[in-house]
Amino acid sequence: MSAHTDPYARTDEATHVTPNTEFDDERKMRVKAELDEVLDPCSCMSDHPISILDLGLVESIAVDDRDVEVTLLLTSQRCTYFLDINDEVRERVEALDEFDACEVHQDTSGQIWTNDRMSTEQRKARRKRFHDQMDAAGVTPYAERSD
């Protein structure tokens, strides 16, 4: 790895919706902005809440006339907070004047969420928090090599 390589940068084009995703359709951009306001319930239990968009949970956004369909890839297929996320996404999107209905689906394709779906900024912040906590505790998180 070269000294200039960012270990947290994406090495390939993301196939899911990220904070940097741009849509030609302004209505999709407004939906994306609303999704960026939906916080992941599990992250709210920590000191560092993160949006479902930054966490990489938004697989796709589809707009058809006045209807929206959002597909989410959750961190676990057994996520007990899916209904809460579903309700908040629907409320936020349906509050936009140009839409009548929003359906939220869970991706069941067998795809697995990994932390490389997180936004680069959030992965860097997460890693920094980890190192700060280890330093504060006087813990070396990696085994030191003996010569």
ABEGO torsion letter per residue (X at the ends): XBAABBAABBABBBABBBAABBBABAAAAAAAAAAAABBBAAAAABABBBBAAAAGABABBBBBEABBBBBBBBABAABAAAAAAAAAAAAAAAABAABABBBBBBBAAGBBBBAAABBAAAAAAAAAAAAAAAAAAGBBABBBBBX
